[in-house]
Amino acid sequence: MREPSGSSPSTVAVFGLGYVGSVTAACLASIGHRVIGIDNDEHKVQCLNSGNAPFFEPGLEEIIRNCAASGSLSASLHIEEVLDQADVALICVGTPSERNGNLGLDQLRRVCEGIAAVSAQRVKPLIVAIRSTVFPGTCDDVVIPIFAGCPQITVVSNPEFLREGVAVDDFLVPSLLVVGGHDAGAVAQVAGLYRNLDVEGCLVTLRTAEMIKYACNAFHAVKIAFANEIGALSEPLGVDGQEVMSTLCRDTKLNASKAYLKPGFAFGGSCLPKDLRALSYRASRLDVKVPLLDAALPSNQHHLDRAIRAVIDSGGKKIGIVGLTFKENTDDLRESPVVGMVEHLIGKGIELRIFDPHVNLEIIYGSNRNFLLNAIPHISRVLEPRLEDLLLWADQLVVTQKPTPEGVKQITGSKLPVIDLAGAGVARAS
């Protein structure tokens, strides 16, 4: 493991002087590092060396001018002139879309092959940090093999989170810093490049770092599309969409928060499915297309289908299910995805039993009881009143809602293989 570099400044080579590369190079130089930009575009190289920004970005010109004047920032057309001095090489080249939607990795490959060509005899360690947006597995499957003959090179992922128009501020006042890799020392060293900024680094695995960038961009796109669809639906109803969304964002406990943003089981209950159906229906009557909202219920069904397949594929002969209601700490069974899963499994002839601390057939009544009995007429035969009885009977557990702390201890202590559909942290290898 390579040890963190401590507090000494690093020499950083930045490959690619487009928006991301130029901002990264200039801002790293402004916080104390010696930075050399590398690009095959002579205009961009001349701009940096003369203290000019190669494009307009608020605040960038001044930083480049000051850093070029101080000697902390320069640029070159030639890898050989630069790489021997570098401790870290940040790759910031473009990864444009191909016709089929896949990423184009030609620029990334060329840069990495260029680095490898001049590094075969290298003695000084070099960390190659991929800052370009690449799909999870790219570093493992594409980048690392290129450096197979360069034992002094370690590869990490350091995705950027810069928005054009506010990129300098996003760099110097970051909301997120992610570095991932197989070598903890290299990850810490790259995170250390940003030590003068007010941000706590998220040090993760290599593929996690690559995936985080996609998750962030997808979430941004979904948020924009969601707000636009709410606005489009509000207008023909005589509702101020701006007021709706600004009020929605005032709820920082559930709406503009980390609530619900955790992989788990499918949603259900008496509100979400019903209200999504109502929105889709009313939008269709108003001739307003809301494909994002329309896709929510099918997406939820696909997630439930994946869970059902995982249970069937587990090969368990006696399936114990922990949780029957649509979420923990309620006895509400209406539109519970677990009920749908149980129906399907029973239909496949799978032997199962269920424990839910809040489901007691002698207590539940009304529409709640009717829904359960209509869906699973023989539910009384498969309900277990105690978790310990379920654990003694089953050879495979399926957790669909977060158990109590005591329940987690019991499940963990059972040593049974677990399919953790709720993200409850009780998974065991089968």
C-alpha atoms as one frame of an Amber mdcrd trajectory, in Angstrom:
protein
   0.000   0.000   0.000   1.297   3.454  -0.881   1.267   5.856   2.052  -0.524
   9.226   1.813   1.709  12.032   0.623   1.225  14.174   3.723   1.072  17.945
   3.386   3.689  18.513   0.668   2.471  19.893  -2.679   2.297  17.477  -5.599
   3.269  17.832  -9.207   0.191  17.038 -11.258  -0.066  16.390 -14.989  -3.530
  17.111 -16.352  -4.281  15.390 -19.660  -6.937  17.174 -21.709  -7.485  20.926
 -21.472 -11.166  21.168 -22.235 -13.668  22.506 -19.692 -12.924  19.895 -17.027
  -9.174  19.749 -17.614  -8.543  23.502 -17.752 -10.626  24.199 -14.638  -9.032
  21.271 -12.797  -5.508  22.339 -13.766  -5.997  26.010 -12.887  -7.770  25.365
  -9.595  -5.263  22.736  -8.440  -2.488  25.230  -9.160  -4.363  27.892  -7.195
  -4.462  25.707  -4.069  -0.741  25.046  -3.988   0.233  22.371  -6.506   2.591
  22.498  -9.458   0.382  21.673 -12.455   1.285  20.988 -16.073  -1.479  20.654
 -18.629  -1.048  18.389 -21.649  -3.078  18.604 -24.837  -2.505  18.044 -28.549
  -4.345  21.304 -29.313  -1.633  23.938 -29.675  -4.113  26.788 -29.151  -5.110
  25.522 -25.687  -1.489  25.014 -24.688  -0.511  28.511 -25.828  -3.475  30.003
 -23.967  -2.443  28.524 -20.629   1.215  29.412 -21.095   0.301  33.018 -21.918
  -2.075  33.279 -18.946  -5.327  33.122 -20.913  -8.323  30.836 -20.617  -8.981
  28.779 -23.782 -12.747  29.376 -23.368 -15.038  31.504 -21.249 -15.804  30.288
 -17.773 -16.524  32.795 -14.980 -13.453  33.300 -12.777 -11.175  31.008 -14.775
  -9.190  33.652 -16.684  -7.995  35.359 -13.504  -6.861  32.101 -11.908  -4.978
  31.016 -15.036  -3.330  34.436 -15.348  -2.166  34.453 -11.724  -0.974  30.852
 -11.694   0.837  31.132 -15.016   2.590  34.259 -13.761   3.670  32.527 -10.552
   4.957  29.486 -12.435   2.577  27.048 -10.749   0.671  26.414 -13.992   2.014
  25.654 -17.447   1.134  23.502 -20.443   2.845  21.334 -23.033   2.151  19.390
 -26.204   4.562  16.607 -25.280   4.082  13.872 -22.678   7.806  13.181 -22.446
   8.548  16.695 -21.231   6.065  16.431 -18.405   5.529  12.933 -17.102   8.896
  12.388 -15.411   8.092  15.266 -13.034   4.572  14.143 -12.163   3.351  12.406
  -9.031  -0.226  12.198 -10.320  -1.636  12.188 -13.843  -5.274  13.320 -14.011
  -7.036  12.157 -17.185  -9.697  14.678 -18.245 -10.301  13.784 -21.887 -13.752
  13.566 -23.458 -15.827  10.377 -23.557 -18.490  11.307 -26.145 -21.522   9.206
 -27.006 -21.330   6.747 -29.871 -24.309   6.239 -32.180 -25.633   3.353 -30.100
 -25.413   5.386 -26.871 -22.270   3.705 -25.609 -19.318   5.794 -24.458 -16.538
   6.519 -26.905 -13.259   5.635 -25.196 -10.856   6.346 -28.066  -9.374   9.477
 -26.462  -8.993   7.737 -23.109  -7.231   4.778 -24.687  -4.868   7.007 -26.687
  -3.841   9.029 -23.642  -3.316   5.939 -21.493  -1.340   4.221 -24.245   0.790
   7.366 -24.565   1.504   7.386 -20.847   2.300   3.668 -20.883   4.676   4.074
 -23.827   6.929   6.469 -21.940   6.592   4.777 -18.546   7.754   1.212 -19.078
  11.146   1.998 -17.494   9.752   4.429 -14.955  11.149   4.137 -11.415   9.220
   6.908  -9.684   5.642   5.906  -8.683   2.816   7.496 -10.681  -0.883   7.528
  -9.929  -3.144   7.739 -12.972  -6.476   9.198 -11.848  -9.374   8.918 -14.299
 -11.416  12.107 -14.012 -13.309  11.541 -17.264 -16.804  10.089 -16.948 -16.514
   6.356 -17.610 -18.897   3.457 -17.068 -18.248   1.168 -14.071 -15.631  -1.398
 -15.012 -13.767   0.841 -17.454 -10.754   1.258 -15.198 -10.586  -2.482 -14.493
 -11.288  -3.662 -18.032  -9.725  -0.955 -20.210  -7.318   1.296 -18.312  -5.496
  -1.050 -15.943  -4.652  -3.601 -18.700  -2.993  -0.827 -20.713  -0.569  -0.305
 -17.817   0.169  -3.997 -17.314   3.801  -3.399 -18.255   4.191  -0.379 -15.969
   4.517  -1.694 -12.389   5.036   1.807 -10.950   1.639   3.009 -12.148  -1.478
   2.737  -9.989  -4.945   3.573 -11.327  -7.724   5.294  -9.374 -11.007   6.972
 -10.262 -11.553  10.619  -9.309 -14.767  11.729 -11.043 -15.506  15.435 -11.452
 -18.683  17.217 -10.397 -18.308  20.496 -12.285 -21.094  22.429 -13.986 -20.267
  24.705 -16.908 -20.897  28.308 -15.923 -20.079  27.700 -12.237 -17.224  25.224
 -12.617 -14.639  27.261 -10.700 -16.949  27.651  -7.728 -17.882  23.956  -7.905
 -14.194  23.054  -7.705 -13.150  25.468  -4.970 -16.328  25.039  -2.886 -17.111
  21.388  -3.606 -20.201  19.543  -2.468 -18.688  16.116  -3.139 -15.206  14.611
  -3.473 -14.952  10.984  -4.567 -11.835   8.874  -5.044 -11.930   5.128  -5.579
  -9.360   2.448  -6.217  -7.833  -0.868  -5.239  -4.811   0.732  -3.530  -5.824
   2.589  -0.363  -2.596   4.590  -0.303  -3.077   5.837  -3.862  -6.695   6.727
  -3.122  -5.637   8.711  -0.052  -2.879  10.470  -1.999  -5.257  11.671  -4.706
  -7.803  12.746  -2.089  -4.943  14.688  -0.497  -4.681  16.887  -3.595  -7.852
  18.597  -2.359  -6.839  18.905   1.299  -6.960  22.726   1.202 -10.639  22.646
   0.250 -13.504  22.417   2.718 -14.725  18.951   1.805 -14.493  15.485   3.310
 -13.372  12.927   0.772 -15.489   9.849   0.084 -12.930   7.058  -0.349 -14.630
   4.122  -2.039 -13.967   1.158  -4.304 -12.935   1.675  -7.910 -16.235   0.720
  -9.548 -18.238   2.538  -6.887 -16.441   5.784  -7.770 -17.250   5.294 -11.452
 -20.898   4.521 -10.674 -21.348   7.500  -8.319 -20.785   9.901 -11.211 -23.526
   8.213 -13.249 -25.878   8.090 -10.278 -25.428  11.833  -9.700 -26.028  12.798
 -13.323 -29.001  10.474 -13.663 -30.516  11.901 -10.478 -30.056  15.456 -11.752
 -31.751  14.524 -15.024 -34.628  12.800 -13.217 -35.130  15.818 -10.936 -35.296
  18.199 -13.893 -37.680  15.924 -15.800 -39.846  15.474 -12.697 -40.129  19.217
 -12.062 -40.924  19.832 -15.720 -43.664  17.176 -15.752 -45.226  18.579 -12.566
 -45.108  22.033 -14.153 -46.631  20.749 -17.397 -49.465  19.049 -15.495 -50.031
  22.035 -13.212 -50.579  24.542 -16.014 -53.840  23.147 -17.507 -55.142  22.675
 -13.959 -54.688  26.379 -13.239 -51.956  25.678 -10.699 -48.672  27.587 -10.341
 -46.051  24.885 -10.904 -43.283  27.116  -9.535 -45.179  27.493  -6.277 -45.798
  23.728  -6.098 -42.131  22.844  -6.525 -40.738  25.635  -4.333 -43.073  24.489
  -1.548 -42.139  20.842  -2.133 -38.465  21.746  -1.671 -39.157  23.329   1.715
 -39.616  19.826   3.103 -36.024  18.844   3.820 -37.024  15.848   5.932 -38.605
  13.821   3.129 -38.443  15.676  -0.207 -35.122  17.507  -0.581 -33.267  15.011
   1.582 -31.693  11.563   1.652 -35.044  10.012   2.586 -35.968   7.153   0.226
 -32.626   7.412  -1.612 -31.431   3.968  -0.591 -31.741   0.785  -2.639 -34.299
  -1.512  -1.056 -37.565  -3.260  -1.778 -40.383  -2.108  -4.044 -42.751   0.580
  -2.764 -46.401  -0.066  -1.937 -49.062   1.056   0.505 -52.260   3.007   0.206
 -50.762   6.258  -1.131 -47.924   6.015  -3.630 -49.382   3.536  -6.146 -52.851
   5.094  -5.962 -51.608   8.652  -6.414 -49.289   7.769  -9.281 -52.168   6.073
 -11.085 -54.349   9.133 -10.531 -51.693  11.516 -11.875 -51.124   9.381 -14.964
 -54.863   9.084 -15.622 -55.597  12.790 -15.208 -52.568  13.735 -17.327 -53.838
  11.494 -20.138 -57.283  13.112 -19.930 -55.617  16.526 -20.235 -53.474  15.279
 -23.147 -50.301  16.037 -21.170 -47.463  13.551 -21.676 -45.723  12.638 -18.404
 -43.509   9.659 -19.337 -41.378   9.884 -16.194 -44.394   9.696 -13.893 -45.957
   7.030 -16.110 -42.796   4.927 -15.787 -42.710   4.870 -11.972 -45.190   2.023
 -11.457 -43.760  -0.186 -14.238 -40.289   0.441 -12.817 -41.527  -0.614  -9.394
 -43.032  -3.793 -10.878 -39.733  -4.629 -12.602 -37.978  -4.235  -9.241 -40.483
  -6.607  -7.643 -39.988  -9.080 -10.500 -36.212  -9.010  -9.912 -36.803  -9.822
  -6.239 -39.111 -12.724  -7.098 -36.535 -14.137  -9.515 -33.820 -13.859  -6.857
 -35.927 -15.879  -4.405 -36.771 -18.539  -6.974 -33.146 -18.750  -8.138 -31.890
 -19.146  -4.553 -32.920 -22.793  -4.622 -34.283 -22.699  -1.086 -36.728 -25.482
  -0.280 -38.271 -23.778   2.746 -38.424 -20.007   2.313 -38.859 -17.891   5.425
 -40.058 -14.343   4.722 -39.486 -11.598   7.281 -42.047  -8.840   6.745 -45.434
  -8.851   5.045 -46.719  -5.266   5.309 -45.586  -2.662   2.763 -42.977  -1.329
   5.200 -41.836  -1.796   8.782 -43.702  -0.461  11.838 -47.185  -0.657  10.326
 -49.923  -3.258   9.952 -51.046  -1.823   6.590 -51.070  -4.567   3.960 -52.750
  -2.628   1.156 -50.774  -2.957  -2.077 -47.851  -4.444  -0.172 -45.350  -5.734
  -2.732 -44.591  -8.608  -0.373 -48.160  -9.866  -0.721 -47.714  -9.894  -4.492
 -44.423 -11.753  -4.136 -45.971 -14.330  -1.791 -48.858 -14.875  -4.218 -46.391
 -15.544  -7.024 -44.183 -17.877  -4.977 -47.149 -19.894  -3.722 -48.370 -20.141
  -7.301 -44.984 -21.613  -8.221 -45.481 -24.300  -5.571 -42.770 -22.925  -3.270
 -43.128 -23.803   0.414 -42.904 -20.695   2.557 -43.760 -19.190   5.911 -43.984
 -15.554   6.968 -43.228 -13.585  10.112 -44.390 -10.011  10.595 -44.585  -8.629
  14.137 -47.549  -6.409  13.240 -49.728  -8.879  11.351 -52.180 -10.699  13.590
 -55.249 -12.134  11.858 -57.231 -11.825  15.080 -56.631  -8.063  15.214 -56.526
  -6.686  11.663 -59.939  -5.947  10.154 -61.818  -4.120   7.410 -60.209  -3.432
   4.022 -56.815  -4.395   5.394 -57.993  -7.890   6.349 -60.056  -8.290   3.181
 -57.116  -7.389   0.970 -54.914 -10.014   2.629 -57.505 -12.796   2.594 -58.427
 -12.125  -1.031 -54.791 -12.236  -2.068 -53.731 -15.180   0.108 -56.815 -17.121
   1.229 -54.738 -19.621   3.226 -52.580 -17.005   4.934 -53.278 -18.463   8.404
 -51.390 -21.619   7.416 -48.159 -19.792   6.596 -48.019 -17.080   9.266 -45.512
 -17.692  12.066 -46.216 -15.823  15.309 -42.558 -15.763  16.405 -39.364 -15.012
  14.495 -37.469 -17.769  16.281 -39.980 -20.345  14.992 -39.465 -19.088  11.431
 -35.694 -19.323  11.817 -35.896 -22.905  13.064 -38.122 -23.944  10.147 -36.509
 -22.171   7.162 -33.455 -23.060   5.125 -33.477 -19.687   3.280 -34.518 -16.252
   4.554 -35.940 -13.340   2.591 -35.925 -10.004   4.438 -38.377  -7.514   2.940
 -38.368  -4.860   5.677 -35.865  -3.685   8.245 -36.099  -5.855  11.386 -35.724
  -4.549  14.923 -32.171  -4.584  16.368 -33.106  -7.724  18.264 -34.442  -9.232
  15.042 -31.178  -8.466  13.266 -29.276 -10.279  16.025 -31.551 -13.306  15.756
 -31.272 -13.457  11.973 -27.503 -13.027  12.075 -27.193 -15.668  14.761 -29.246
 -18.161  12.772 -26.448 -18.500  10.182 -29.118 -18.981   7.517 -28.503 -17.682
   3.978 -30.318 -14.374   3.574 -31.677 -12.476   0.588 -31.783  -8.934   1.956
 -34.316  -7.110  -0.213 -34.685  -4.232   2.230 -31.054  -3.163   2.483 -31.264
  -4.007   6.179 -27.645  -5.119   6.471 -28.375  -8.747   7.350 -27.294 -10.456
   4.117 -25.445 -13.743   4.329 -23.760 -15.684   1.576 -25.879 -18.593   0.437
